[in-house]
Amino acid sequence: MHLTAGRLKAIVSEAVADGSYVICHDMLPYGNHPEAQPAVCRGFADRYSTRRLQFITRLFGFVKVQPPQPPAPEPPVRQE
């Protein structure tokens, strides 16, 4: 994910002000991983305790998921 200078700080500040959370950039369903399901950013959840994160924790709890792995490189094609 490529962000302009100060953009990450703005995203985090907005989420905290709204009592919300940030979605994990590795789990956004675009690019190489269209099958990925959105998930809360672990780094954000470890650092902030917003109203929505508290609500999710109390009602459902969290399940840790691994981000999708990059596709395996294709084997070289043999030239004969």
C-alpha positions in Angstrom: 0.0 0.0 0.0 1.5 3.3 -1.1 0.4 6.4 0.9 1.4 10.0 0.5 3.2 11.6 3.4 1.0 12.1 6.4 -1.9 9.9 5.0 -1.4 7.1 7.5 -1.5 9.5 10.4 -4.7 11.0 8.9 -6.4 7.6 8.5 -5.5 6.6 12.1 -6.6 10.0 13.5 -9.9 9.8 11.7 -10.6 6.2 12.9 -9.8 7.2 16.5 -11.9 10.3 16.4 -14.8 8.3 15.0 -14.4 5.5 17.6 -13.8 3.1 14.7 -10.9 1.0 13.4 -8.6 0.6 10.4 -8.9 -2.3 7.9 -5.7 -4.3 7.4 -4.1 -3.3 4.1 -3.1 -7.0 3.5 -6.7 -8.1 3.7 -8.3 -5.7 1.3 -10.0 -7.7 -1.5 -8.2 -6.2 -4.5 -5.0 -6.8 -6.4 -3.6 -10.3 -6.1 -6.0 -11.5 -3.4 -9.6 -11.0 -4.5 -10.7 -13.8 -2.1 -9.5 -12.0 1.0 -12.0 -10.9 3.6 -11.6 -7.5 5.3 -10.1 -7.7 8.8 -9.2 -5.2 11.5 -5.6 -4.1 11.4 -3.7 -5.9 14.1 -1.3 -3.0 14.6 -4.2 -0.5 15.1 -6.1 -2.9 17.5 -2.9 -3.4 19.6 -2.4 0.4 20.0 -6.0 1.8 20.3 -9.1 0.9 22.2 -12.0 2.6 20.3 -15.7 2.2 21.0 -16.2 -0.2 18.0 -13.2 -2.3 18.9 -14.5 -2.6 22.5 -18.0 -3.5 21.1 -16.6 -6.2 18.8 -14.4 -7.6 21.7 -17.3 -7.9 24.1 -19.8 -9.3 21.7 -17.8 -11.6 19.4 -14.1 -11.5 20.3 -11.4 -11.6 17.6 -10.1 -14.4 15.5 -6.5 -14.0 14.3 -6.0 -14.6 10.6 -2.9 -14.7 8.5 -2.8 -12.4 5.5 -2.9 -14.1 2.1 0.5 -15.3 1.0 1.9 -14.1 -2.3 1.4 -16.4 -5.2 4.2 -19.0 -5.6 6.5 -18.2 -8.5 5.8 -20.2 -11.6 8.5 -22.8 -12.5 10.7 -21.9 -15.5 9.7 -23.2 -18.8 12.2 -25.6 -20.3 13.4 -24.8 -23.8 14.1 -27.8 -25.9 
